[in-house]
């Protein structure tokens, strides 16, 4: 099927999800060669922190080069279908959050498929949130001004961590930001049925992902993998959702925003026209610039700050 992808995203349209699925070891090798380093705007530190079942994982803390007092924090879970490591685009997006919203960004290197199935990734990230709460004072972080954020599979994690915190009796983040998130295992939306061959990601890839991510016994576990199916969402904080026009995940993002609003949760949804899944990778595009401007404005409002730094 022909899709009218914006010219600024043409370089992405040559990639298919099936290619990513086949080549992920090589892709991860390349990603891991590109380190997230300090620059003139931000400082980057690496920590070893507790993960699921006592294992250790690494996490990056990105902060503005100059700041005063305790800062808000964005806990950022990168996407990649639970199969790919963070990319250089993820690192740049994280740096922009730190620089432009004048906040700290914590970015865990959670464990990946195919070795680590559900719930390893979400539990690693849940433990990162607890580590953040426990160490906020020493790290000059205002633990009352935390936002969780994630793209694609990372959006799934952000929703899961929010639900887990509520169920387990911990304080919730002040806001949640979901960028073309994976939310619904049922794969029942119109966009899921329609977009079987879109660039970067499509419904066929989505089916392969779910088959890889879940074991047969996961049906008996607490459902933190299909956030659209959890019993109640009225505990969710202010929510920002961004989806792409030509993405099989589009409609589940829209439906989730509608569900939140129906129970009184402040939620906003933005459909990025003529975009495909993964458009954040086009860092120099006007599309990403507009999205970043809108996100920074939303973050600033959520953390009760005036203006954008």
Residue frames relative to the residue before (quaternion, step in Angstrom):
aa qw qx qy qz dx dy dz
X 1.0000 0.0000 0.0000 0.0000 0.00 0.00 0.00
X 0.4022 -0.7108 0.5242 0.2413 3.57 -1.02 0.75
X 0.0999 -0.7862 0.6088 0.0340 3.55 -0.93 0.95
X 0.3763 -0.7464 0.5104 0.2022 3.54 -0.91 0.94
X 0.0168 -0.8291 0.5561 -0.0558 3.53 0.53 1.30
X 0.5654 -0.6085 0.4431 0.3371 3.56 -1.02 0.83
X 0.5925 -0.6044 0.4009 0.3506 3.58 -1.03 0.82
X 0.6395 0.5427 -0.3334 0.4305 3.59 1.05 -0.67
X 0.7155 0.4104 -0.2456 0.5093 3.58 1.25 -0.28
X 0.3326 0.7805 -0.4812 0.2205 3.59 1.25 0.16
X 0.6277 0.5531 -0.3489 0.4223 3.59 1.02 -0.73
X 0.6571 0.5000 -0.3068 0.4734 3.59 1.17 -0.55
X 0.6247 0.6055 -0.3374 0.3596 3.56 1.07 -0.72
X 0.5950 0.5692 -0.3737 0.4271 3.61 1.23 -0.21
X 0.6483 0.5177 -0.3163 0.4601 3.59 1.25 -0.30
X 0.1621 -0.7758 0.6035 0.0874 3.55 -1.00 0.85
X 0.6072 -0.5700 0.4132 0.3684 3.54 -1.20 0.50
X 0.6233 0.5520 -0.3494 0.4298 3.57 1.04 -0.71
X 0.6263 0.5254 -0.3354 0.4681 3.59 1.09 -0.70
X 0.6279 0.5271 -0.3299 0.4681 3.55 1.01 -0.82
X 0.6564 0.5295 -0.3097 0.4391 3.56 0.96 -0.88
X 0.6893 0.4717 -0.2756 0.4759 3.57 1.06 -0.75
X 0.7942 0.3660 -0.1456 0.4626 3.55 0.93 -0.95
X 0.3305 0.8017 -0.4700 0.1645 3.60 1.23 0.06
X 0.6133 0.5333 -0.4019 0.4219 3.71 0.92 -0.55
X 0.6665 0.4838 -0.2987 0.4822 3.59 0.98 -0.83
X 0.6285 0.5308 -0.3342 0.4599 3.58 1.01 -0.82
X 0.6745 0.4880 -0.3008 0.4652 3.60 0.88 -0.88
X 0.5999 0.5505 -0.3611 0.4547 3.58 1.05 -0.69
X 0.6793 0.4825 -0.2830 0.4751 3.56 0.94 -0.90
X 0.6389 0.5346 -0.3292 0.4445 3.58 0.95 -0.87
X 0.7104 0.4788 -0.2747 0.4366 3.57 0.86 -0.93
X 0.5738 0.5606 -0.3877 0.4541 3.58 1.24 -0.17
X 0.6881 0.4561 -0.2662 0.4976 3.58 1.21 -0.50
X 0.1521 -0.8295 0.5351 0.0495 3.53 -0.06 1.30
X 0.4229 -0.6495 0.5640 0.2852 3.54 -1.26 0.49
X 0.0274 -0.8417 0.5365 -0.0537 3.57 -0.37 1.25
X 0.5993 -0.5406 0.4508 0.3812 3.52 -1.27 0.44
X 0.0449 -0.7777 0.6256 0.0418 3.56 -1.22 0.54
X 0.7708 -0.3688 0.2372 0.4622 3.58 -1.24 -0.22
X 0.7152 0.4538 -0.2503 0.4689 3.59 1.20 -0.42
X 0.8210 0.1212 -0.0231 0.5574 3.58 0.98 -0.83
X 0.3134 -0.7005 0.6076 0.2047 3.49 -1.34 0.42
X 0.1618 -0.7955 0.5810 0.0588 3.59 -0.95 0.92
X 0.0275 -0.7820 0.6225 -0.0121 3.55 -0.86 1.03
X 0.2656 -0.7556 0.5806 0.1462 3.54 -1.17 0.66
X 0.1011 -0.7945 0.5986 0.0148 3.55 -0.94 0.99
X 0.3013 -0.6849 0.6244 0.2243 3.53 -1.30 0.43
X 0.0025 -0.8410 0.5354 -0.0774 3.57 -0.48 1.20
X 0.6200 -0.5533 0.3901 0.3965 3.62 -1.22 0.32
X 0.1494 -0.7637 0.6219 0.0877 3.53 -1.08 0.82
X 0.7839 -0.3078 0.2550 0.4751 3.53 -1.29 -0.45
X 0.8659 0.0526 -0.0790 0.4912 3.57 -1.08 0.93
X 0.7362 -0.4747 0.2306 0.4237 3.54 0.97 0.93
X 0.4931 0.6429 -0.4470 0.3791 3.58 1.24 -0.01
X 0.3905 -0.7038 0.5416 0.2426 3.56 -1.26 0.42
X 0.0497 -0.7569 0.6504 0.0392 3.54 -1.15 0.74
X 0.4407 -0.6693 0.5162 0.3023 3.56 -1.23 0.29
X 0.0736 -0.7764 0.6243 0.0442 3.53 -1.26 0.48
X 0.3120 -0.7254 0.5826 0.1924 3.54 -1.12 0.73
X 0.1188 -0.7388 0.6565 0.0955 3.52 -1.18 0.70
X 0.0994 -0.8026 0.5880 -0.0116 3.53 -0.58 1.25
X 0.0411 0.8175 -0.5687 0.0809 3.58 -0.72 1.05
X 0.5971 -0.5468 0.4223 0.4076 3.61 -1.16 0.45
X 0.5823 -0.5978 0.4175 0.3596 3.57 -1.09 0.64
X 0.7860 0.1420 -0.0747 0.5971 3.57 1.07 -0.69
X 0.2306 0.7614 -0.5867 0.1516 3.58 -0.82 0.95
X 0.2669 -0.7457 0.5907 0.1539 3.55 -1.31 0.40
X 0.8382 0.1957 -0.1428 0.4885 3.56 -1.07 0.77
X 0.6856 -0.4524 0.3642 0.4388 3.52 -1.31 -0.31
X 0.2653 -0.7877 0.5440 0.1152 3.54 -0.92 0.96
X 0.5460 -0.5392 0.5097 0.3890 3.56 -1.28 0.33
X 0.2386 -0.7785 0.5672 0.1240 3.57 -1.26 0.28
X 0.1800 -0.7218 0.6563 0.1260 3.54 -1.18 0.76
X 0.1874 -0.7502 0.6271 0.0938 3.56 -0.70 1.13
X 0.0835 -0.8599 0.5015 -0.0464 3.53 -0.18 1.39
X 0.1313 -0.7857 0.6038 0.0306 3.56 -0.71 1.19
X 0.3339 -0.7723 0.5054 0.1912 3.58 -0.47 1.18
X 0.4520 -0.6769 0.5161 0.2667 3.54 -1.26 0.53
X 0.3013 0.7500 -0.5612 0.1783 3.53 -1.36 -0.13
X 0.5657 -0.6506 0.3665 0.3497 3.55 1.17 0.58
X 0.5544 -0.6148 0.3710 0.4207 3.58 1.20 0.53
X 0.6243 0.5513 -0.3071 0.4604 3.55 1.34 0.21
X 0.7615 0.3521 -0.1684 0.5174 3.56 1.13 -0.72
X 0.4951 -0.6314 0.5144 0.3026 3.53 -1.20 0.65
X 0.6624 -0.4655 0.3846 0.4434 3.56 -1.29 0.09
X 0.3287 -0.7452 0.5541 0.1720 3.56 -1.03 0.86
X 0.6696 -0.4674 0.3714 0.4419 3.56 -1.29 0.11
X 0.5983 0.5531 -0.3604 0.4542 3.60 1.14 -0.57
X 0.6256 0.5234 -0.3386 0.4691 3.59 0.99 -0.76
X 0.6546 0.5140 -0.3182 0.4539 3.57 0.92 -0.87
X 0.6697 0.4921 -0.3132 0.4596 3.59 0.94 -0.82
X 0.6192 0.5269 -0.3431 0.4703 3.58 1.00 -0.78
X 0.6504 0.5150 -0.3137 0.4619 3.60 0.93 -0.89
X 0.6482 0.5127 -0.3199 0.4633 3.59 0.97 -0.83
X 0.6413 0.5194 -0.3295 0.4587 3.58 0.99 -0.79
X 0.6110 0.5355 -0.3571 0.4609 3.59 0.99 -0.74
X 0.6802 0.4947 -0.2908 0.4561 3.58 0.85 -0.99
X 0.7110 0.4731 -0.2599 0.4508 3.55 0.82 -1.02
X 0.7863 0.3860 -0.1939 0.4417 3.56 0.65 -1.12
X 0.7257 0.3702 -0.2449 0.5256 3.61 1.09 -0.55
X 0.3496 -0.7621 0.4752 0.2667 3.58 1.34 0.05
X 0.4972 0.6256 -0.4370 0.4128 3.54 0.75 1.10
X 0.4759 -0.5987 0.5303 0.3659 3.54 -1.31 0.02
X 0.1806 -0.7578 0.6180 0.1054 3.54 -1.17 0.65
X 0.1228 -0.7698 0.6243 0.0508 3.55 -0.83 1.04
X 0.0432 -0.8227 0.5634 -0.0615 3.54 -0.69 1.16
X 0.1747 -0.8251 0.5284 0.0972 3.62 -0.13 1.22
X 0.3393 -0.6952 0.5952 0.2175 3.55 -1.18 0.67
X 0.0726 -0.8431 0.5326 0.0120 3.55 0.47 1.25
X 0.5742 -0.6268 0.4135 0.3263 3.56 -1.18 0.60
X 0.3588 -0.7981 0.4758 0.0894 3.51 -1.06 0.97
X 0.5781 -0.5048 0.5123 0.3854 3.47 -1.47 0.15
X 0.6020 -0.0960 -0.7771 -0.1563 1.55 -2.40 0.77
X 0.5272 0.6611 -0.4041 0.3487 3.60 1.22 -0.29
X 0.7979 0.2825 -0.1099 0.5210 3.56 0.91 -0.94
X 0.1212 -0.8150 0.5662 0.0219 3.54 -0.15 1.32
X 0.7136 -0.3869 0.3440 0.4720 3.54 -1.36 0.02
X 0.6516 -0.1915 -0.7297 -0.0800 1.64 -1.95 1.60
X 0.2186 0.8329 -0.4975 0.1047 3.61 1.18 0.36
X 0.6930 0.4897 -0.2997 0.4360 3.61 0.73 -1.02
X 0.7028 0.4556 -0.2884 0.4640 3.60 0.81 -0.96
X 0.6537 0.4959 -0.3232 0.4715 3.61 1.03 -0.69
X 0.5841 0.5489 -0.3692 0.4703 3.61 1.08 -0.62
X 0.7122 0.4569 -0.2553 0.4678 3.57 0.89 -0.98
X 0.5848 0.5478 -0.3582 0.4792 3.58 1.13 -0.60
X 0.6690 0.4876 -0.2931 0.4783 3.58 0.94 -0.86
X 0.5886 0.5537 -0.3654 0.4620 3.59 1.15 -0.55
X 0.6335 0.5235 -0.3283 0.4657 3.58 1.00 -0.79
X 0.6624 0.4939 -0.3103 0.4700 3.59 0.93 -0.85
X 0.6207 0.5316 -0.3294 0.4729 3.58 1.04 -0.79
X 0.6363 0.5335 -0.3171 0.4582 3.55 1.01 -0.84
X 0.6566 0.5021 -0.3129 0.4678 3.59 0.92 -0.86
X 0.6903 0.5016 -0.2794 0.4402 3.57 0.92 -0.94
X 0.7822 0.3336 -0.1535 0.5032 3.58 1.08 -0.71
X 0.3313 0.7888 -0.4724 0.2119 3.57 1.27 0.13
X 0.6510 0.5339 -0.3260 0.4301 3.58 0.88 -0.92
X 0.7050 0.4651 -0.2661 0.4646 3.57 0.82 -1.00
X 0.7275 0.4300 -0.2348 0.4803 3.57 1.12 -0.62
X 0.4471 -0.7103 0.4356 0.3252 3.61 1.29 0.22
X 0.4427 0.6585 -0.4720 0.3841 3.55 0.96 0.97
X 0.3514 -0.7015 0.5826 0.2124 3.54 -1.02 0.87
X 0.2694 -0.8179 0.4866 0.1474 3.59 -0.19 1.26
X 0.6037 0.5314 -0.3649 0.4690 3.59 1.28 -0.06
X 0.7268 0.3467 -0.2242 0.5489 3.58 1.30 -0.02
X 0.2953 0.7409 -0.5344 0.2797 3.54 0.60 1.24
X 0.1106 -0.7536 0.6459 0.0521 3.54 -1.06 0.88
X 0.2106 -0.7425 0.6152 0.1607 3.59 -0.99 0.78
X 0.0217 -0.8073 0.5878 -0.0483 3.54 -0.98 0.91
X 0.1494 0.7902 -0.5886 0.0827 3.55 -1.19 0.50
X 0.2812 -0.7402 0.5858 0.1731 3.52 -1.23 0.56
X 0.8460 0.0958 -0.0956 0.5157 3.56 -1.11 0.78
X 0.8216 0.0035 0.0269 0.5694 3.62 -0.54 -1.10
X 0.6095 0.5476 -0.3447 0.4581 3.57 1.14 -0.57
X 0.5999 0.5370 -0.3505 0.4784 3.57 1.20 -0.53
X 0.5885 0.5521 -0.3471 0.4779 3.55 1.12 -0.71
X 0.6700 0.4994 -0.2969 0.4622 3.58 0.90 -0.94
X 0.6386 0.5354 -0.3375 0.4377 3.59 0.92 -0.86
X 0.6635 0.4867 -0.3001 0.4825 3.58 1.00 -0.82
X 0.6525 0.5263 -0.3107 0.4481 3.56 0.97 -0.88
X 0.6605 0.5075 -0.3102 0.4582 3.59 0.89 -0.91
X 0.6284 0.5339 -0.3356 0.4556 3.59 1.00 -0.78
X 0.6766 0.4787 -0.2888 0.4792 3.60 0.91 -0.90
X 0.6479 0.5255 -0.3175 0.4509 3.60 0.97 -0.80
X 0.6363 0.5291 -0.3251 0.4577 3.58 0.96 -0.84
X 0.6542 0.5089 -0.3081 0.4670 3.56 0.97 -0.87
X 0.6963 0.4852 -0.2776 0.4502 3.58 0.85 -0.97
X 0.7556 0.3968 -0.1967 0.4826 3.57 1.07 -0.75
X 0.5905 -0.6724 0.3159 0.3153 3.53 1.28 0.40
X 0.5119 0.6262 -0.4366 0.3939 3.59 1.11 0.57
X 0.6236 -0.5382 0.4070 0.3947 3.54 -1.27 0.40
X 0.4048 -0.7331 0.5053 0.2082 3.55 -1.02 0.85
X 0.5822 -0.5508 0.4466 0.3977 3.57 -1.21 0.34
X 0.5753 -0.6069 0.4306 0.3395 3.53 -1.26 0.42
X 0.7959 -0.0131 0.0165 0.6051 3.55 1.21 -0.47
X 0.1925 -0.7614 0.6073 0.1205 3.54 -1.31 0.32
X 0.1162 -0.8016 0.5863 0.0162 3.56 -0.83 1.04
X 0.0653 -0.8214 0.5652 -0.0392 3.57 -0.57 1.25
X 0.1087 -0.8006 0.5889 0.0214 3.56 -0.65 1.17
X 0.8032 -0.2381 0.0482 0.5439 3.59 -0.53 1.29
X 0.0816 0.8719 -0.4777 0.0705 3.58 0.75 1.10
X 0.4193 -0.6258 0.5959 0.2785 3.52 -1.37 0.46
X 0.0393 0.8601 -0.5024 0.0800 3.60 -0.42 1.19
X 0.8238 0.2506 -0.0660 0.5042 3.59 1.02 -0.70
X 0.3277 -0.7756 0.5132 0.1662 3.57 -0.41 1.26
X 0.5874 0.6275 -0.3676 0.3549 3.60 1.10 -0.59
X 0.1952 -0.8270 0.5077 0.1421 3.60 1.23 -0.45
X 0.3800 0.7767 -0.4186 0.2777 3.56 0.98 0.86
X 0.5259 0.6703 -0.4093 0.3265 3.60 1.21 -0.19
X 0.6552 -0.5129 0.3840 0.4002 3.53 -1.30 0.32
X 0.6642 0.4954 -0.3207 0.4589 3.61 0.92 -0.81
X 0.6191 0.5339 -0.3500 0.4574 3.60 1.08 -0.63
X 0.6735 0.4832 -0.2892 0.4789 3.57 1.03 -0.77
X 0.7157 0.4875 -0.2486 0.4339 3.56 1.02 -0.82
X 0.7803 0.3676 -0.1865 0.4703 3.59 0.79 -1.01
X 0.0693 0.8308 -0.5396 0.1172 3.53 0.20 1.37
X 0.7952 0.2384 -0.1193 0.5446 3.60 1.24 -0.19
X 0.2919 0.7702 -0.5123 0.2431 3.58 1.09 0.65
X 0.6168 -0.5620 0.3926 0.3869 3.62 -1.16 0.50
X 0.8248 0.2658 -0.2234 0.4462 3.55 -1.32 0.56
X 0.8015 -0.1046 0.1402 0.5718 3.59 0.76 -1.09
X 0.0566 0.7891 -0.6107 0.0340 3.57 -1.07 0.70
X 0.7233 -0.4660 0.2822 0.4243 3.58 -1.25 0.16
X 0.5982 0.5472 -0.3738 0.4506 3.60 1.11 -0.52
X 0.6344 0.5066 -0.3159 0.4911 3.57 1.04 -0.78
X 0.6273 0.5564 -0.3352 0.4296 3.56 1.02 -0.83
X 0.6437 0.5162 -0.3172 0.4675 3.58 0.99 -0.82
X 0.6495 0.5104 -0.3129 0.4688 3.60 0.94 -0.84
X 0.6287 0.5455 -0.3233 0.4501 3.54 1.04 -0.82
X 0.6814 0.4824 -0.3023 0.4600 3.58 0.79 -0.98
X 0.6424 0.5247 -0.3262 0.4534 3.59 0.97 -0.80
X 0.6813 0.4765 -0.2825 0.4785 3.57 1.04 -0.74
X 0.6902 0.5321 -0.2724 0.4078 3.56 0.97 -0.93
X 0.8005 0.3049 -0.1277 0.5000 3.58 0.92 -0.93
X 0.3076 -0.7026 0.6093 0.2013 3.54 -1.22 0.66
X 0.6856 -0.4901 0.3373 0.4196 3.57 -1.23 0.31
X 0.6990 0.4836 -0.2852 0.4429 3.60 0.97 -0.75
X 0.4776 0.6885 -0.4431 0.3187 3.60 1.22 -0.09
X 0.5428 0.6177 -0.4063 0.3984 3.60 1.17 -0.40
X 0.6856 0.4741 -0.2799 0.4763 3.58 1.18 -0.49
X 0.5974 0.5681 -0.3623 0.4350 3.58 1.25 -0.12
X 0.6318 -0.4765 0.4289 0.4357 3.52 -1.32 0.19
X 0.3963 -0.7569 0.4729 0.2155 3.57 -0.76 1.04
X 0.1366 0.7544 -0.6299 0.1240 3.53 -0.38 1.29
X 0.5695 0.6047 -0.3870 0.4003 3.59 1.20 0.30
X 0.7624 0.2397 -0.1433 0.5837 3.61 1.14 -0.54
X 0.1988 -0.8567 0.4652 0.1003 3.52 0.39 1.32
X 0.5938 0.5794 -0.3676 0.4203 3.59 1.09 -0.58
X 0.7085 0.4671 -0.2550 0.4634 3.58 1.18 -0.48
X 0.4716 0.6699 -0.4767 0.3187 3.63 1.13 -0.08
X 0.6560 -0.5938 0.3193 0.3392 3.51 -1.11 0.84
X 0.8202 0.0376 0.0265 0.5702 3.57 0.88 -0.91
X 0.1275 -0.7899 0.5955 0.0717 3.56 -1.08 0.74
X 0.4119 0.7489 -0.4558 0.2485 3.59 1.23 0.13
X 0.6065 0.5479 -0.3584 0.4512 3.59 1.27 -0.15
X 0.4836 0.6882 -0.4395 0.3150 3.61 1.20 -0.26
X 0.4377 -0.6820 0.5153 0.2789 3.58 -1.08 0.69
X 0.7512 -0.3118 0.2784 0.5110 3.57 -1.29 -0.19
X 0.1138 -0.8342 0.5395 -0.0079 3.55 -0.82 1.03
X 0.1352 -0.7491 0.6464 0.0522 3.51 -1.12 0.91
X 0.0032 -0.7997 0.5999 -0.0248 3.59 -0.80 1.01
X 0.0700 -0.7810 0.6206 -0.0016 3.54 -0.98 0.96
X 0.0049 0.8086 -0.5869 0.0397 3.60 -0.78 1.01
X 0.4426 -0.6858 0.5171 0.2578 3.54 -1.28 0.44
X 0.5889 -0.6031 0.4107 0.3476 3.57 -1.06 0.78
X 0.7862 0.2484 -0.1234 0.5522 3.60 0.86 -0.96
X 0.4580 0.6406 -0.4645 0.4051 3.55 0.48 1.26
X 0.4879 -0.6750 0.4659 0.2988 3.58 -0.83 0.94
X 0.6581 0.5196 -0.3013 0.4541 3.60 1.20 -0.50
X 0.4078 0.7654 -0.4438 0.2255 3.59 1.25 -0.25
X 0.7572 0.4371 -0.2465 0.4181 3.57 0.56 -1.14
X 0.6325 0.5135 -0.3699 0.4465 3.62 1.00 -0.57
X 0.6024 0.5343 -0.3611 0.4704 3.59 1.15 -0.49
X 0.6532 0.5062 -0.3035 0.4744 3.57 0.99 -0.89
X 0.6683 0.5046 -0.3020 0.4555 3.60 0.90 -0.92
X 0.6502 0.5104 -0.3299 0.4559 3.58 0.99 -0.76
X 0.6224 0.5247 -0.3389 0.4717 3.59 1.01 -0.75
X 0.6516 0.5098 -0.3133 0.4663 3.59 0.97 -0.85
X 0.6426 0.5203 -0.3258 0.4584 3.58 1.00 -0.79
X 0.6393 0.5197 -0.3269 0.4629 3.58 0.96 -0.83
X 0.6826 0.4896 -0.2942 0.4559 3.56 0.85 -0.96
X 0.6276 0.5636 -0.3390 0.4166 3.59 1.06 -0.69
X 0.7337 0.3503 -0.2278 0.5358 3.61 1.19 -0.42
X 0.6668 -0.5709 0.2828 0.3867 3.56 1.20 0.47
X 0.4739 0.6470 -0.4621 0.3785 3.60 1.22 0.24
X 0.4207 -0.6891 0.5165 0.2851 3.64 -0.77 0.94
X 0.1446 0.7931 -0.5710 0.1550 3.57 -0.53 1.18
X 0.0768 -0.7814 0.6169 0.0551 3.53 -1.09 0.71
X 0.1806 -0.7816 0.5934 0.0659 3.52 -1.09 0.81
X 0.0679 -0.7868 0.6133 0.0097 3.56 -0.97 0.90
X 0.1742 -0.7683 0.6103 0.0830 3.56 -0.77 1.08
X 0.2499 -0.7806 0.5592 0.1243 3.57 -0.54 1.19
X 0.3286 -0.7961 0.4820 0.1609 3.55 -0.33 1.30
X 0.8517 0.1341 -0.1488 0.4843 3.52 -1.25 0.77
X 0.5376 0.6017 -0.4077 0.4275 3.57 1.16 0.63
X 0.2791 -0.7263 0.6021 0.1792 3.52 -1.28 0.52
X 0.6968 -0.4244 0.3552 0.4562 3.54 -1.30 0.14
X 0.8087 0.2913 -0.2076 0.4670 3.57 -1.07 0.75
X 0.3268 0.7870 -0.4822 0.2033 3.60 1.22 0.26
X 0.5009 0.6556 -0.4300 0.3667 3.61 1.19 -0.29
X 0.5745 0.6140 -0.3773 0.3880 3.59 1.16 -0.53
X 0.6337 0.4968 -0.3284 0.4937 3.59 1.22 -0.43
X 0.1142 -0.8784 0.4605 0.0579 3.53 0.66 1.19
X 0.7243 0.4469 -0.2481 0.4627 3.59 1.04 -0.72
X 0.5065 0.6798 -0.4109 0.3354 3.59 1.25 -0.06
X 0.5693 -0.5755 0.4605 0.3644 3.54 -1.25 0.47
X 0.5532 0.6062 -0.3863 0.4210 3.60 1.20 -0.51
X 0.6967 0.4497 -0.2720 0.4884 3.57 0.81 -0.99
X 0.6133 0.5513 -0.3557 0.4398 3.59 1.01 -0.72
X 0.6740 0.4839 -0.3016 0.4696 3.59 0.89 -0.91
X 0.6509 0.5135 -0.3185 0.4596 3.57 0.96 -0.84
X 0.6604 0.5020 -0.3125 0.4628 3.59 0.93 -0.86
X 0.6194 0.5355 -0.3500 0.4551 3.61 0.95 -0.78
X 0.6840 0.4863 -0.2838 0.4639 3.57 0.91 -0.93
X 0.6570 0.5087 -0.3162 0.4578 3.60 0.97 -0.81
X 0.6542 0.5093 -0.3210 0.4578 3.58 0.91 -0.87
X 0.6243 0.5256 -0.3349 0.4710 3.57 1.03 -0.77
X 0.6653 0.4975 -0.3037 0.4666 3.59 0.94 -0.87
X 0.6376 0.5211 -0.3283 0.4628 3.60 0.90 -0.87
X 0.6618 0.5208 -0.3071 0.4432 3.57 0.90 -0.94
X 0.6566 0.4973 -0.3105 0.4746 3.58 1.01 -0.78
X 0.6620 0.5257 -0.3135 0.4326 3.58 0.91 -0.90
X 0.7512 0.3726 -0.2185 0.4991 3.57 0.91 -0.83
X 0.4801 -0.7334 0.3917 0.2794 3.54 1.34 0.47
X 0.4400 0.6329 -0.5043 0.3893 3.45 0.82 1.09
X 0.4017 -0.7191 0.5154 0.2363 3.54 -1.10 0.65
X 0.8359 0.1531 -0.1362 0.5093 3.51 -0.76 1.09
X 0.4431 -0.6608 0.5489 0.2563 3.50 -1.39 0.02
X 0.3737 -0.7339 0.5239 0.2175 3.55 -0.88 0.94
